[in-house]
């Protein structure tokens, strides 16, 4: 890639040492955490405060942006009637666009950044289905670090989503919402929300 890409990574099955080894391998100096809830019960080293400490020790800067680029926004207008995040609605929100603008600015300055979430496979995460798609539409290079620590492009991730078949209808065949319900449907109570 001629331009510095915006990398993405999900910690997935990696432990904290392997995670930072992978970042060093790709020369990444900034971790942009795009988890709406930056905590992990199962991998406490990836909870925000501990992750920030590990990053500092590794010489990497940690930046939290889950408030603008997270896959589970606070804005109720971003959810469909089933309680799933509607990526098209979210992508139009000013707070989301402001987050994308920050990533674009970092990329234009040649800063080696990666957006980080929890899912190891990029095709299972909003970092490809939402953020990667938005960045690519702006003409910005995106390089996903997959669960095997290999780089794959945004187009290849989209092929994984479509079972290896290019869509005849463009992105219309790609998932337009989250897999899970995060908000109760309009007629239900909030007590039925997923984690």
C-alpha positions as CSV (number, residue, x, y, z in Angstrom):
1,X,0.0,0.0,0.0
2,X,1.4,3.4,-0.9
3,X,-0.3,5.4,1.8
4,X,-0.1,4.5,5.5
5,X,-3.3,2.4,6.1
6,X,-5.6,2.7,9.0
7,X,-5.2,-0.7,10.6
8,X,-7.8,-2.6,12.6
9,X,-7.4,-5.4,15.1
10,X,-9.5,-7.4,17.5
11,X,-7.8,-8.9,20.4
12,X,-9.9,-12.1,20.2
13,X,-8.0,-15.1,21.5
14,X,-4.7,-13.1,21.9
15,X,-3.3,-12.5,25.4
16,X,-2.0,-9.0,26.1
17,X,1.7,-9.9,25.3
18,X,0.7,-11.4,21.9
19,X,-1.5,-8.4,21.2
20,X,1.3,-5.9,21.7
21,X,3.8,-8.2,19.8
22,X,1.4,-8.0,16.8
23,X,1.2,-4.2,17.1
24,X,5.0,-4.0,17.1
25,X,5.2,-6.2,14.1
26,X,3.2,-3.7,12.1
27,X,4.8,-0.6,13.6
28,X,1.6,0.6,15.2
29,X,2.0,3.5,17.7
30,X,-1.6,4.3,18.5
31,X,-4.4,2.0,19.6
32,X,-7.8,3.6,19.0
33,X,-10.3,1.6,21.2
34,X,-13.7,1.6,19.4
35,X,-15.5,-0.6,21.9
36,X,-18.7,1.1,23.2
37,X,-18.0,-0.6,26.6
38,X,-14.2,-0.8,27.0
39,X,-14.2,-3.6,29.5
40,X,-13.7,-7.4,29.4
41,X,-14.8,-9.8,32.1
42,X,-13.0,-12.7,30.4
43,X,-9.8,-10.8,29.5
44,X,-9.3,-8.1,32.2
45,X,-6.0,-7.0,30.7
46,X,-8.1,-5.6,27.9
47,X,-10.3,-3.5,30.2
48,X,-9.7,0.2,29.5
49,X,-7.5,1.2,32.5
50,X,-5.3,-1.9,32.4
51,X,-5.1,-1.7,28.6
52,X,-4.0,1.9,28.8
53,X,-1.3,0.9,31.4
54,X,-0.1,-2.0,29.2
55,X,0.0,0.4,26.2
56,X,2.1,2.9,28.0
57,X,4.6,0.2,29.1
58,X,4.8,-0.9,25.4
59,X,5.4,2.6,24.2
60,X,2.0,2.8,22.4
61,X,-0.5,5.5,22.9
62,X,-4.0,4.5,23.9
63,X,-7.0,6.6,22.8
64,X,-10.6,5.8,23.6
65,X,-13.1,6.6,20.8
66,X,-15.9,4.1,21.6
67,X,-18.1,7.1,22.3
68,X,-18.0,8.2,18.7
69,X,-17.1,5.0,16.8
70,X,-18.5,2.3,19.0
71,X,-20.8,-0.3,17.6
72,X,-23.4,0.2,20.4
73,X,-24.1,4.0,20.5
74,X,-26.2,5.7,23.2
75,X,-28.3,7.5,20.5
76,X,-31.6,5.7,20.2
77,X,-32.0,7.0,16.6
78,X,-29.3,4.5,15.6
79,X,-31.4,1.4,16.4
80,X,-34.0,-0.3,14.3
81,X,-37.4,-1.6,15.5
82,X,-35.8,-4.9,16.5
83,X,-33.2,-3.2,18.7
84,X,-30.3,-3.8,16.3
85,X,-27.9,-1.1,15.4
86,X,-28.7,0.3,12.0
87,X,-25.3,1.0,10.5
88,X,-26.6,3.4,7.8
89,X,-28.3,5.5,10.5
90,X,-25.2,5.4,12.7
91,X,-22.9,6.4,9.8
92,X,-24.9,9.6,9.2
93,X,-24.7,10.8,12.8
94,X,-22.5,13.8,13.4
95,X,-20.7,12.2,16.4
96,X,-19.7,9.2,14.2
97,X,-18.6,11.4,11.3
98,X,-16.4,13.4,13.8
99,X,-14.8,10.2,14.8
100,X,-14.1,9.2,11.2
101,X,-12.7,12.7,10.6
102,X,-10.2,12.1,13.5
103,X,-9.1,8.9,11.9
104,X,-8.7,10.5,8.5
105,X,-6.6,13.3,10.0
106,X,-4.3,10.8,11.7
107,X,-4.0,8.9,8.5
108,X,-3.2,12.1,6.5
109,X,-0.4,12.8,9.0
110,X,1.1,9.3,8.4
111,X,0.4,8.2,12.0
112,X,0.5,4.4,12.4
113,X,-2.9,3.8,14.1
114,X,-5.1,0.8,14.6
115,X,-8.7,0.7,15.6
116,X,-9.3,-2.0,18.2
117,X,-12.3,-4.0,19.2
118,X,-12.8,-7.4,20.8
119,X,-13.7,-9.7,17.9
120,X,-10.6,-11.5,16.4
121,X,-12.2,-11.9,13.0
122,X,-12.7,-8.6,11.3
123,X,-15.7,-9.8,9.4
124,X,-17.5,-10.3,12.7
125,X,-17.0,-6.8,13.9
126,X,-18.3,-3.3,13.2
127,X,-14.7,-2.2,12.5
128,X,-15.1,-3.7,9.0
129,X,-18.9,-3.6,8.4
130,X,-19.2,0.0,9.5
131,X,-15.9,1.8,10.1
132,X,-13.9,0.1,7.4
133,X,-16.7,0.6,4.9
134,X,-16.9,4.3,5.7
135,X,-13.1,4.8,5.5
136,X,-12.9,2.9,2.2
137,X,-15.8,5.0,0.8
138,X,-13.6,8.1,1.6
139,X,-10.8,6.5,-0.3
140,X,-8.7,5.8,2.8
141,X,-6.7,2.6,2.9
142,X,-7.8,0.0,5.5
143,X,-5.7,-3.0,6.5
144,X,-7.4,-5.5,8.9
145,X,-5.1,-7.6,11.1
146,X,-7.0,-10.9,11.2
147,X,-7.2,-13.6,13.8
148,X,-4.0,-15.1,12.4
149,X,-2.1,-11.9,12.5
150,X,-2.2,-11.5,8.7
151,X,-3.1,-8.3,6.9
152,X,-6.2,-8.4,4.7
153,X,-7.8,-5.6,2.9
154,X,-11.4,-4.2,3.3
155,X,-12.5,-5.9,0.0
156,X,-11.3,-9.3,1.2
157,X,-13.1,-8.9,4.4
158,X,-16.3,-8.1,2.5
159,X,-15.8,-11.2,0.4
160,X,-15.6,-13.2,3.7
161,X,-19.0,-11.7,4.6
162,X,-20.5,-12.7,1.3
163,X,-19.1,-16.2,1.3
164,X,-16.4,-15.3,-1.3
165,X,-19.0,-14.1,-3.8
166,X,-18.7,-10.5,-5.1
167,X,-22.0,-8.8,-4.8
168,X,-23.7,-7.9,-8.1
169,X,-25.6,-5.2,-6.2
170,X,-22.7,-3.5,-4.5
171,X,-22.8,-3.2,-0.7
172,X,-26.6,-3.7,-0.6
173,X,-26.1,-7.3,0.2
174,X,-23.8,-6.7,3.2
175,X,-25.2,-6.7,6.7
176,X,-26.7,-3.3,7.4
177,X,-27.2,-3.9,11.1
178,X,-25.6,-5.5,14.1
179,X,-26.0,-9.3,14.6
180,X,-27.4,-8.8,18.1
181,X,-30.2,-6.8,19.6
182,X,-28.8,-4.2,22.0
183,X,-31.9,-2.2,22.6
184,X,-35.3,-3.5,23.4
185,X,-37.9,-3.3,20.6
186,X,-40.2,-0.4,20.9
187,X,-43.0,-2.4,22.6
188,X,-40.6,-4.2,25.0
189,X,-38.8,-3.1,28.2
190,X,-35.1,-2.4,28.5
191,X,-34.8,-5.3,30.9
192,X,-34.5,-7.6,27.9
193,X,-31.4,-6.0,26.4
194,X,-28.3,-8.1,25.5
195,X,-25.1,-7.5,27.4
